[in-house]
């Protein structure tokens, strides 16, 4: 069963999010193993990431092995982030041409 997750971090500024994204990109495949879709952007206040995963185990491995260390590298914490996890019953996408991709 695929799962979705929404992570809102009201304390994360765009330049800090870029540091974290760059760190994650340097530590393995993008999108991460087990991820079907990952996207995010600035909110007021903070940063929001939305992703779809093959399983809760894949999500948990990514958070433990890659995301938490990326936060820690920049002196940040996931403590201020809220996480909403839900079962994905529908996933569809249009033409994603022109959508920015990670470096």
Biopython code that builds the backbone (N, CA, C, O; Angstrom):
import numpy as np
from Bio.PDB.StructureBuilder import StructureBuilder

atoms = [
    (1, "UNK", "N", (0.844, -1.173, 0.000)),
    (1, "UNK", "CA", (0.000, 0.000, 0.000)),
    (1, "UNK", "C", (0.894, 1.242, 0.000)),
    (1, "UNK", "O", (1.792, 1.370, 0.832)),
    (2, "UNK", "N", (0.641, 2.138, -0.927)),
    (2, "UNK", "CA", (1.384, 3.398, -0.983)),
    (2, "UNK", "C", (0.886, 4.328, 0.119)),
    (2, "UNK", "O", (-0.287, 4.312, 0.494)),
    (3, "UNK", "N", (1.812, 5.137, 0.623)),
    (3, "UNK", "CA", (1.444, 6.122, 1.630)),
    (3, "UNK", "C", (1.939, 7.496, 1.197)),
    (3, "UNK", "O", (2.933, 7.623, 0.483)),
    (4, "UNK", "N", (1.228, 8.507, 1.641)),
    (4, "UNK", "CA", (1.621, 9.885, 1.401)),
    (4, "UNK", "C", (2.049, 10.505, 2.715)),
    (4, "UNK", "O", (1.620, 10.081, 3.788)),
    (5, "UNK", "N", (2.891, 11.504, 2.619)),
    (5, "UNK", "CA", (3.312, 12.230, 3.814)),
    (5, "UNK", "C", (3.433, 13.710, 3.470)),
    (5, "UNK", "O", (3.964, 14.084, 2.425)),
    (6, "UNK", "N", (2.934, 14.524, 4.361)),
    (6, "UNK", "CA", (3.075, 15.975, 4.254)),
    (6, "UNK", "C", (3.890, 16.415, 5.458)),
    (6, "UNK", "O", (3.510, 16.166, 6.602)),
    (7, "UNK", "N", (5.011, 17.068, 5.193)),
    (7, "UNK", "CA", (5.866, 17.567, 6.265)),
    (7, "UNK", "C", (5.866, 19.083, 6.183)),
    (7, "UNK", "O", (6.273, 19.661, 5.175)),
    (8, "UNK", "N", (5.407, 19.722, 7.250)),
    (8, "UNK", "CA", (5.427, 21.181, 7.349)),
    (8, "UNK", "C", (6.434, 21.576, 8.408)),
    (8, "UNK", "O", (6.378, 21.103, 9.543)),
    (9, "UNK", "N", (7.363, 22.451, 8.028)),
    (9, "UNK", "CA", (8.348, 22.946, 8.985)),
    (9, "UNK", "C", (8.289, 24.466, 8.980)),
    (9, "UNK", "O", (8.870, 25.104, 8.102)),
    (10, "UNK", "N", (7.593, 25.054, 9.950)),
    (10, "UNK", "CA", (7.410, 26.508, 9.962)),
    (10, "UNK", "C", (8.692, 27.286, 10.259)),
    (10, "UNK", "O", (8.749, 28.494, 10.030)),
    (11, "UNK", "N", (9.716, 26.605, 10.763)),
    (11, "UNK", "CA", (10.961, 27.299, 11.116)),
    (11, "UNK", "C", (12.024, 27.229, 10.029)),
    (11, "UNK", "O", (13.075, 27.857, 10.160)),
    (12, "UNK", "N", (11.775, 26.479, 8.957)),
    (12, "UNK", "CA", (12.779, 26.282, 7.922)),
    (12, "UNK", "C", (12.648, 27.344, 6.834)),
    (12, "UNK", "O", (11.595, 27.478, 6.210)),
    (13, "UNK", "N", (13.717, 28.091, 6.614)),
    (13, "UNK", "CA", (13.734, 29.102, 5.563)),
    (13, "UNK", "C", (14.168, 28.458, 4.239)),
    (13, "UNK", "O", (14.814, 27.410, 4.247)),
    (14, "UNK", "N", (13.817, 29.076, 3.102)),
    (14, "UNK", "CA", (14.144, 28.481, 1.797)),
    (14, "UNK", "C", (15.628, 28.149, 1.624)),
    (14, "UNK", "O", (15.957, 27.101, 1.071)),
    (15, "UNK", "N", (16.516, 29.010, 2.080)),
    (15, "UNK", "CA", (17.947, 28.718, 1.909)),
    (15, "UNK", "C", (18.376, 27.527, 2.764)),
    (15, "UNK", "O", (19.270, 26.776, 2.374)),
    (16, "UNK", "N", (17.746, 27.349, 3.926)),
    (16, "UNK", "CA", (18.033, 26.182, 4.756)),
    (16, "UNK", "C", (17.486, 24.913, 4.107)),
    (16, "UNK", "O", (18.135, 23.867, 4.131)),
    (17, "UNK", "N", (16.293, 25.011, 3.527)),
    (17, "UNK", "CA", (15.705, 23.866, 2.825)),
    (17, "UNK", "C", (16.605, 23.448, 1.663)),
    (17, "UNK", "O", (16.795, 22.255, 1.429)),
    (18, "UNK", "N", (17.158, 24.414, 0.936)),
    (18, "UNK", "CA", (18.063, 24.097, -0.172)),
    (18, "UNK", "C", (19.284, 23.335, 0.324)),
    (18, "UNK", "O", (19.717, 22.380, -0.321)),
    (19, "UNK", "N", (19.841, 23.738, 1.450)),
    (19, "UNK", "CA", (20.986, 23.023, 2.031)),
    (19, "UNK", "C", (20.624, 21.567, 2.330)),
    (19, "UNK", "O", (21.398, 20.653, 2.047)),
    (20, "UNK", "N", (19.458, 21.367, 2.897)),
    (20, "UNK", "CA", (19.010, 20.014, 3.236)),
    (20, "UNK", "C", (18.788, 19.195, 1.974)),
    (20, "UNK", "O", (19.211, 18.041, 1.896)),
    (21, "UNK", "N", (18.122, 19.788, 0.981)),
    (21, "UNK", "CA", (17.867, 19.093, -0.282)),
    (21, "UNK", "C", (19.187, 18.732, -0.960)),
    (21, "UNK", "O", (19.337, 17.617, -1.461)),
    (22, "UNK", "N", (20.140, 19.654, -0.981)),
    (22, "UNK", "CA", (21.444, 19.393, -1.583)),
    (22, "UNK", "C", (22.163, 18.257, -0.854)),
    (22, "UNK", "O", (22.786, 17.405, -1.488)),
    (23, "UNK", "N", (22.074, 18.247, 0.477)),
    (23, "UNK", "CA", (22.720, 17.185, 1.261)),
    (23, "UNK", "C", (22.095, 15.830, 0.935)),
    (23, "UNK", "O", (22.803, 14.847, 0.714)),
    (24, "UNK", "N", (20.769, 15.787, 0.908)),
    (24, "UNK", "CA", (20.071, 14.537, 0.582)),
    (24, "UNK", "C", (20.469, 14.070, -0.819)),
    (24, "UNK", "O", (20.721, 12.882, -1.025)),
    (25, "UNK", "N", (20.528, 14.987, -1.775)),
    (25, "UNK", "CA", (20.889, 14.631, -3.151)),
    (25, "UNK", "C", (22.305, 14.077, -3.238)),
    (25, "UNK", "O", (22.609, 13.285, -4.130)),
    (26, "UNK", "N", (23.169, 14.489, -2.318)),
    (26, "UNK", "CA", (24.544, 14.011, -2.321)),
    (26, "UNK", "C", (24.747, 12.692, -1.604)),
    (26, "UNK", "O", (25.862, 12.173, -1.574)),
    (27, "UNK", "N", (23.691, 12.140, -1.026)),
    (27, "UNK", "CA", (23.840, 10.919, -0.237)),
    (27, "UNK", "C", (23.143, 9.706, -0.836)),
    (27, "UNK", "O", (23.103, 8.646, -0.212)),
    (28, "UNK", "N", (22.594, 9.847, -2.038)),
    (28, "UNK", "CA", (21.918, 8.710, -2.650)),
    (28, "UNK", "C", (21.023, 9.155, -3.779)),
    (28, "UNK", "O", (21.042, 10.315, -4.191)),
    (29, "UNK", "N", (20.240, 8.221, -4.274)),
    (29, "UNK", "CA", (19.403, 8.529, -5.435)),
    (29, "UNK", "C", (18.305, 9.540, -5.120)),
    (29, "UNK", "O", (17.802, 9.624, -4.000)),
    (30, "UNK", "N", (17.958, 10.299, -6.148)),
    (30, "UNK", "CA", (16.842, 11.239, -6.069)),
    (30, "UNK", "C", (15.944, 10.949, -7.262)),
    (30, "UNK", "O", (16.402, 11.064, -8.399)),
    (31, "UNK", "N", (14.704, 10.584, -7.055)),
    (31, "UNK", "CA", (14.052, 10.459, -5.762)),
    (31, "UNK", "C", (14.619, 9.284, -4.977)),
    (31, "UNK", "O", (15.171, 8.347, -5.552)),
    (32, "UNK", "N", (14.475, 9.346, -3.657)),
    (32, "UNK", "CA", (15.009, 8.278, -2.812)),
    (32, "UNK", "C", (14.365, 6.927, -3.131)),
    (32, "UNK", "O", (13.248, 6.857, -3.643)),
    (33, "UNK", "N", (15.096, 5.865, -2.816)),
    (33, "UNK", "CA", (14.560, 4.525, -3.016)),
    (33, "UNK", "C", (13.235, 4.377, -2.265)),
    (33, "UNK", "O", (13.142, 4.701, -1.081)),
    (34, "UNK", "N", (12.233, 3.891, -2.956)),
    (34, "UNK", "CA", (10.918, 3.706, -2.349)),
    (34, "UNK", "C", (9.992, 4.888, -2.508)),
    (34, "UNK", "O", (8.817, 4.800, -2.151)),
    (35, "UNK", "N", (10.498, 6.007, -3.041)),
    (35, "UNK", "CA", (9.661, 7.193, -3.243)),
    (35, "UNK", "C", (9.128, 7.208, -4.666)),
    (35, "UNK", "O", (9.870, 6.976, -5.621)),
    (36, "UNK", "N", (7.860, 7.477, -4.799)),
    (36, "UNK", "CA", (7.242, 7.572, -6.125)),
    (36, "UNK", "C", (7.170, 9.012, -6.612)),
    (36, "UNK", "O", (7.256, 9.274, -7.811)),
    (37, "UNK", "N", (7.013, 9.946, -5.676)),
    (37, "UNK", "CA", (6.855, 11.357, -6.022)),
    (37, "UNK", "C", (7.277, 12.188, -4.821)),
    (37, "UNK", "O", (6.894, 11.891, -3.690)),
    (38, "UNK", "N", (8.067, 13.232, -5.064)),
    (38, "UNK", "CA", (8.502, 14.132, -3.997)),
    (38, "UNK", "C", (8.461, 15.550, -4.546)),
    (38, "UNK", "O", (9.021, 15.825, -5.607)),
    (39, "UNK", "N", (7.804, 16.444, -3.833)),
    (39, "UNK", "CA", (7.832, 17.850, -4.234)),
    (39, "UNK", "C", (7.666, 18.723, -3.003)),
    (39, "UNK", "O", (7.160, 18.280, -1.971)),
    (40, "UNK", "N", (8.100, 19.968, -3.127)),
    (40, "UNK", "CA", (8.016, 20.870, -1.985)),
    (40, "UNK", "C", (8.257, 22.298, -2.392)),
    (40, "UNK", "O", (8.595, 22.600, -3.537)),
    (41, "UNK", "N", (8.071, 23.179, -1.412)),
    (41, "UNK", "CA", (8.297, 24.590, -1.658)),
    (41, "UNK", "C", (8.006, 25.421, -0.429)),
    (41, "UNK", "O", (7.540, 24.916, 0.592)),
    (42, "UNK", "N", (8.291, 26.723, -0.549)),
    (42, "UNK", "CA", (8.114, 27.619, 0.592)),
    (42, "UNK", "C", (6.643, 27.842, 0.920)),
    (42, "UNK", "O", (5.781, 27.855, 0.041)),
    (43, "UNK", "N", (6.387, 28.014, 2.203)),
    (43, "UNK", "CA", (5.072, 28.381, 2.703)),
    (43, "UNK", "C", (5.263, 29.594, 3.601)),
    (43, "UNK", "O", (6.394, 30.017, 3.840)),
    (44, "UNK", "N", (4.195, 30.144, 4.088)),
    (44, "UNK", "CA", (4.314, 31.299, 4.977)),
    (44, "UNK", "C", (3.713, 30.941, 6.327)),
    (44, "UNK", "O", (2.490, 30.975, 6.467)),
    (45, "UNK", "N", (4.501, 30.605, 7.305)),
    (45, "UNK", "CA", (5.970, 30.587, 7.298)),
    (45, "UNK", "C", (6.494, 29.178, 6.990)),
    (45, "UNK", "O", (5.771, 28.192, 7.133)),
    (46, "UNK", "N", (7.735, 29.104, 6.575)),
    (46, "UNK", "CA", (8.421, 27.829, 6.502)),
    (46, "UNK", "C", (8.492, 27.158, 5.157)),
    (46, "UNK", "O", (8.567, 27.803, 4.112)),
    (47, "UNK", "N", (8.466, 25.817, 5.215)),
    (47, "UNK", "CA", (8.688, 24.979, 4.045)),
    (47, "UNK", "C", (7.806, 23.746, 4.154)),
    (47, "UNK", "O", (7.621, 23.207, 5.246)),
    (48, "UNK", "N", (7.258, 23.293, 3.024)),
    (48, "UNK", "CA", (6.401, 22.102, 2.998)),
    (48, "UNK", "C", (6.935, 21.127, 1.952)),
    (48, "UNK", "O", (7.276, 21.511, 0.833)),
    (49, "UNK", "N", (6.999, 19.848, 2.350)),
    (49, "UNK", "CA", (7.351, 18.773, 1.428)),
    (49, "UNK", "C", (6.197, 17.780, 1.413)),
    (49, "UNK", "O", (5.629, 17.455, 2.456)),
    (50, "UNK", "N", (5.859, 17.304, 0.222)),
    (50, "UNK", "CA", (4.814, 16.308, 0.049)),
    (50, "UNK", "C", (5.420, 15.171, -0.763)),
    (50, "UNK", "O", (6.082, 15.402, -1.774)),
    (51, "UNK", "N", (5.188, 13.941, -0.311)),
    (51, "UNK", "CA", (5.770, 12.810, -1.019)),
    (51, "UNK", "C", (4.856, 11.596, -0.945)),
    (51, "UNK", "O", (3.991, 11.489, -0.075)),
    (52, "UNK", "N", (5.080, 10.679, -1.892)),
    (52, "UNK", "CA", (4.351, 9.423, -1.948)),
    (52, "UNK", "C", (5.391, 8.306, -1.944)),
    (52, "UNK", "O", (6.361, 8.336, -2.700)),
    (53, "UNK", "N", (5.164, 7.318, -1.072)),
    (53, "UNK", "CA", (6.125, 6.239, -0.845)),
    (53, "UNK", "C", (5.489, 4.882, -1.078)),
    (53, "UNK", "O", (4.278, 4.722, -0.931)),
    (54, "UNK", "N", (6.310, 3.904, -1.443)),
    (54, "UNK", "CA", (5.837, 2.539, -1.637)),
    (54, "UNK", "C", (5.315, 1.938, -0.331)),
    (54, "UNK", "O", (4.370, 1.148, -0.339)),
    (55, "UNK", "N", (5.935, 2.316, 0.788)),
    (55, "UNK", "CA", (5.555, 1.738, 2.080)),
    (55, "UNK", "C", (5.997, 2.639, 3.218)),
    (55, "UNK", "O", (6.810, 3.544, 3.028)),
    (56, "UNK", "N", (5.465, 2.389, 4.387)),
    (56, "UNK", "CA", (5.880, 3.122, 5.588)),
    (56, "UNK", "C", (7.340, 2.801, 5.918)),
    (56, "UNK", "O", (8.076, 3.667, 6.391)),
    (57, "UNK", "N", (7.753, 1.560, 5.667)),
    (57, "UNK", "CA", (9.150, 1.192, 5.924)),
    (57, "UNK", "C", (10.108, 2.017, 5.065)),
    (57, "UNK", "O", (11.134, 2.481, 5.560)),
    (58, "UNK", "N", (9.785, 2.204, 3.786)),
    (58, "UNK", "CA", (10.646, 3.000, 2.903)),
    (58, "UNK", "C", (10.732, 4.440, 3.400)),
    (58, "UNK", "O", (11.811, 5.033, 3.409)),
    (59, "UNK", "N", (9.603, 4.998, 3.812)),
    (59, "UNK", "CA", (9.585, 6.357, 4.356)),
    (59, "UNK", "C", (10.430, 6.449, 5.618)),
    (59, "UNK", "O", (11.253, 7.355, 5.752)),
    (60, "UNK", "N", (10.232, 5.517, 6.540)),
    (60, "UNK", "CA", (10.971, 5.541, 7.798)),
    (60, "UNK", "C", (12.477, 5.401, 7.577)),
    (60, "UNK", "O", (13.267, 6.069, 8.245)),
    (61, "UNK", "N", (12.881, 4.526, 6.632)),
    (61, "UNK", "CA", (14.314, 4.383, 6.315)),
    (61, "UNK", "C", (14.884, 5.694, 5.788)),
    (61, "UNK", "O", (15.975, 6.100, 6.189)),
    (62, "UNK", "N", (14.152, 6.362, 4.890)),
    (62, "UNK", "CA", (14.626, 7.630, 4.345)),
    (62, "UNK", "C", (14.783, 8.674, 5.448)),
    (62, "UNK", "O", (15.802, 9.361, 5.513)),
    (63, "UNK", "N", (13.784, 8.793, 6.309)),
    (63, "UNK", "CA", (13.875, 9.767, 7.391)),
    (63, "UNK", "C", (15.078, 9.480, 8.285)),
    (63, "UNK", "O", (15.820, 10.398, 8.635)),
    (64, "UNK", "N", (15.276, 8.220, 8.657)),
    (64, "UNK", "CA", (16.367, 7.862, 9.572)),
    (64, "UNK", "C", (17.740, 7.944, 8.914)),
    (64, "UNK", "O", (18.684, 8.467, 9.506)),
    (65, "UNK", "N", (17.854, 7.428, 7.686)),
    (65, "UNK", "CA", (19.164, 7.286, 7.056)),
    (65, "UNK", "C", (19.640, 8.509, 6.289)),
    (65, "UNK", "O", (20.845, 8.722, 6.152)),
    (66, "UNK", "N", (18.706, 9.318, 5.784)),
    (66, "UNK", "CA", (19.121, 10.430, 4.927)),
    (66, "UNK", "C", (18.588, 11.789, 5.357)),
    (66, "UNK", "O", (19.335, 12.767, 5.354)),
    (67, "UNK", "N", (17.308, 11.873, 5.727)),
    (67, "UNK", "CA", (16.742, 13.186, 6.032)),
    (67, "UNK", "C", (17.201, 13.719, 7.383)),
    (67, "UNK", "O", (17.632, 14.869, 7.473)),
    (68, "UNK", "N", (17.119, 12.914, 8.429)),
    (68, "UNK", "CA", (17.557, 13.379, 9.755)),
    (68, "UNK", "C", (19.031, 13.799, 9.736)),
    (68, "UNK", "O", (19.362, 14.849, 10.288)),
    (69, "UNK", "N", (19.937, 13.008, 9.115)),
    (69, "UNK", "CA", (21.332, 13.460, 9.029)),
    (69, "UNK", "C", (21.493, 14.758, 8.227)),
    (69, "UNK", "O", (22.356, 15.574, 8.552)),
    (70, "UNK", "N", (20.684, 14.958, 7.194)),
    (70, "UNK", "CA", (20.765, 16.195, 6.405)),
    (70, "UNK", "C", (20.357, 17.388, 7.254)),
    (70, "UNK", "O", (20.985, 18.444, 7.183)),
    (71, "UNK", "N", (19.313, 17.230, 8.054)),
    (71, "UNK", "CA", (18.909, 18.288, 8.977)),
    (71, "UNK", "C", (20.025, 18.559, 9.978)),
    (71, "UNK", "O", (20.390, 19.713, 10.203)),
    (72, "UNK", "N", (20.565, 17.508, 10.577)),
    (72, "UNK", "CA", (21.599, 17.659, 11.598)),
    (72, "UNK", "C", (22.854, 18.321, 11.038)),
    (72, "UNK", "O", (23.485, 19.127, 11.722)),
    (73, "UNK", "N", (23.219, 17.993, 9.808)),
    (73, "UNK", "CA", (24.412, 18.574, 9.170)),
    (73, "UNK", "C", (24.335, 20.097, 9.158)),
    (73, "UNK", "O", (25.345, 20.775, 9.346)),
    (74, "UNK", "N", (23.144, 20.627, 8.940)),
    (74, "UNK", "CA", (22.963, 22.077, 8.895)),
    (74, "UNK", "C", (22.599, 22.689, 10.240)),
    (74, "UNK", "O", (22.314, 23.884, 10.325)),
    (75, "UNK", "N", (22.607, 21.871, 11.293)),
    (75, "UNK", "CA", (22.263, 22.379, 12.614)),
    (75, "UNK", "C", (20.766, 22.573, 12.813)),
    (75, "UNK", "O", (20.345, 23.372, 13.648)),
    (76, "UNK", "N", (19.966, 21.842, 12.047)),
    (76, "UNK", "CA", (18.513, 21.950, 12.132)),
    (76, "UNK", "C", (17.935, 20.698, 12.791)),
    (76, "UNK", "O", (18.631, 19.701, 12.978)),
    (77, "UNK", "N", (16.675, 20.768, 13.129)),
    (77, "UNK", "CA", (16.005, 19.643, 13.762)),
    (77, "UNK", "C", (14.641, 19.428, 13.133)),
    (77, "UNK", "O", (13.978, 20.371, 12.701)),
    (78, "UNK", "N", (14.241, 18.173, 13.092)),
    (78, "UNK", "CA", (12.902, 17.834, 12.614)),
    (78, "UNK", "C", (11.856, 18.020, 13.713)),
    (78, "UNK", "O", (10.668, 17.808, 13.474)),
    (79, "UNK", "N", (12.284, 18.412, 14.908)),
    (79, "UNK", "CA", (11.365, 18.558, 16.043)),
    (79, "UNK", "C", (10.250, 19.562, 15.763)),
    (79, "UNK", "O", (9.117, 19.367, 16.202)),
    (80, "UNK", "N", (10.560, 20.625, 15.042)),
    (80, "UNK", "CA", (9.550, 21.651, 14.783)),
    (80, "UNK", "C", (8.644, 21.306, 13.602)),
    (80, "UNK", "O", (7.677, 22.014, 13.323)),
    (81, "UNK", "N", (8.969, 20.213, 12.915)),
    (81, "UNK", "CA", (8.188, 19.822, 11.736)),
    (81, "UNK", "C", (7.007, 18.947, 12.141)),
    (81, "UNK", "O", (7.130, 18.073, 12.999)),
    (82, "UNK", "N", (5.868, 19.195, 11.513)),
    (82, "UNK", "CA", (4.723, 18.305, 11.700)),
    (82, "UNK", "C", (4.684, 17.341, 10.522)),
    (82, "UNK", "O", (5.038, 17.697, 9.397)),
    (83, "UNK", "N", (4.250, 16.120, 10.798)),
    (83, "UNK", "CA", (4.206, 15.089, 9.763)),
    (83, "UNK", "C", (2.811, 14.476, 9.738)),
    (83, "UNK", "O", (2.317, 13.986, 10.754)),
    (84, "UNK", "N", (2.183, 14.509, 8.562)),
    (84, "UNK", "CA", (0.887, 13.881, 8.366)),
    (84, "UNK", "C", (1.069, 12.735, 7.381)),
    (84, "UNK", "O", (1.517, 12.947, 6.254)),
    (85, "UNK", "N", (0.724, 11.526, 7.802)),
    (85, "UNK", "CA", (0.877, 10.338, 6.969)),
    (85, "UNK", "C", (-0.521, 9.801, 6.658)),
    (85, "UNK", "O", (-1.388, 9.758, 7.530)),
    (86, "UNK", "N", (-0.727, 9.389, 5.393)),
    (86, "UNK", "CA", (-2.038, 8.889, 4.994)),
    (86, "UNK", "C", (-1.888, 7.845, 3.897)),
    (86, "UNK", "O", (-0.878, 7.816, 3.193)),
    (87, "UNK", "N", (-2.900, 6.983, 3.751)),
    (87, "UNK", "CA", (-2.927, 5.984, 2.698)),
    (87, "UNK", "C", (-3.260, 6.672, 1.376)),
    (87, "UNK", "O", (-4.198, 7.465, 1.297)),
    (88, "UNK", "N", (-2.486, 6.362, 0.348)),
    (88, "UNK", "CA", (-2.735, 6.940, -0.978)),
    (88, "UNK", "C", (-3.639, 5.994, -1.750)),
    (88, "UNK", "O", (-3.284, 4.841, -1.994)),
    (89, "UNK", "N", (-4.789, 6.481, -2.124)),
    (89, "UNK", "CA", (-5.745, 5.678, -2.880)),
    (89, "UNK", "C", (-5.814, 6.113, -4.338)),
    (89, "UNK", "O", (-6.380, 5.409, -5.173)),
    (90, "UNK", "N", (-5.230, 7.288, -4.648)),
    (90, "UNK", "CA", (-5.213, 7.770, -6.021)),
    (90, "UNK", "C", (-3.955, 8.599, -6.222)),
    (90, "UNK", "O", (-3.603, 9.432, -5.386)),
    (91, "UNK", "N", (-3.287, 8.362, -7.336)),
    (91, "UNK", "CA", (-2.118, 9.155, -7.706)),
    (91, "UNK", "C", (-2.158, 9.328, -9.208)),
    (91, "UNK", "O", (-2.152, 8.353, -9.960)),
    (92, "UNK", "N", (-2.199, 10.563, -9.634)),
    (92, "UNK", "CA", (-2.193, 10.859, -11.062)),
    (92, "UNK", "C", (-1.358, 12.112, -11.268)),
    (92, "UNK", "O", (-1.280, 12.967, -10.386)),
    (93, "UNK", "N", (-0.743, 12.215, -12.418)),
    (93, "UNK", "CA", (0.062, 13.405, -12.717)),
    (93, "UNK", "C", (-0.093, 13.743, -14.193)),
    (93, "UNK", "O", (-0.216, 12.860, -15.042)),
    (94, "UNK", "N", (-0.084, 15.001, -14.467)),
    (94, "UNK", "CA", (-0.094, 15.467, -15.849)),
    (94, "UNK", "C", (1.323, 15.554, -16.358)),
    (94, "UNK", "O", (2.219, 14.895, -15.831)),
    (95, "UNK", "N", (1.528, 16.347, -17.357)),
    (95, "UNK", "CA", (2.839, 16.571, -17.938)),
    (95, "UNK", "C", (3.706, 17.351, -16.958)),
    (95, "UNK", "O", (3.387, 18.491, -16.622)),
    (96, "UNK", "N", (4.787, 16.755, -16.503)),
    (96, "UNK", "CA", (5.677, 17.405, -15.552)),
    (96, "UNK", "C", (6.858, 18.082, -16.237)),
    (96, "UNK", "O", (7.789, 18.523, -15.564)),
    (97, "UNK", "N", (6.834, 18.171, -17.554)),
    (97, "UNK", "CA", (7.877, 18.865, -18.294)),
    (97, "UNK", "C", (7.954, 20.312, -17.814)),
    (97, "UNK", "O", (6.938, 20.996, -17.693)),
    (98, "UNK", "N", (9.154, 20.754, -17.548)),
    (98, "UNK", "CA", (9.332, 22.145, -17.121)),
    (98, "UNK", "C", (9.303, 22.324, -15.610)),
    (98, "UNK", "O", (9.594, 23.413, -15.115)),
    (99, "UNK", "N", (8.956, 21.269, -14.863)),
    (99, "UNK", "CA", (8.982, 21.353, -13.410)),
    (99, "UNK", "C", (10.440, 21.243, -12.983)),
    (99, "UNK", "O", (11.146, 20.351, -13.455)),
    (100, "UNK", "N", (10.912, 22.127, -12.102)),
    (100, "UNK", "CA", (12.316, 22.072, -11.669)),
    (100, "UNK", "C", (12.667, 20.716, -11.055)),
    (100, "UNK", "O", (11.891, 20.153, -10.283)),
    (101, "UNK", "N", (13.832, 20.206, -11.405)),
    (101, "UNK", "CA", (14.327, 18.940, -10.872)),
    (101, "UNK", "C", (15.548, 19.201, -10.010)),
    (101, "UNK", "O", (16.252, 20.189, -10.220)),
    (102, "UNK", "N", (15.814, 18.323, -9.035)),
    (102, "UNK", "CA", (17.009, 18.498, -8.213)),
    (102, "UNK", "C", (18.272, 18.410, -9.067)),
    (102, "UNK", "O", (18.304, 17.734, -10.095)),
    (103, "UNK", "N", (19.294, 19.101, -8.619)),
    (103, "UNK", "CA", (20.571, 19.100, -9.357)),
    (103, "UNK", "C", (21.232, 17.746, -9.297)),
    (103, "UNK", "O", (22.311, 17.560, -9.861)),
]
sb = StructureBuilder()
sb.init_structure("model")
sb.init_model(0)
sb.init_chain("A")
sb.init_seg("    ")
for serial, (resi, resn, name, xyz) in enumerate(atoms, 1):
    if name == "N":
        sb.init_residue(resn, " ", resi, " ")
    sb.init_atom(name, np.array(xyz, "f"), 0.0, 1.0, " ", f" {name:<3s}", serial, name[0])
structure = sb.get_structure()
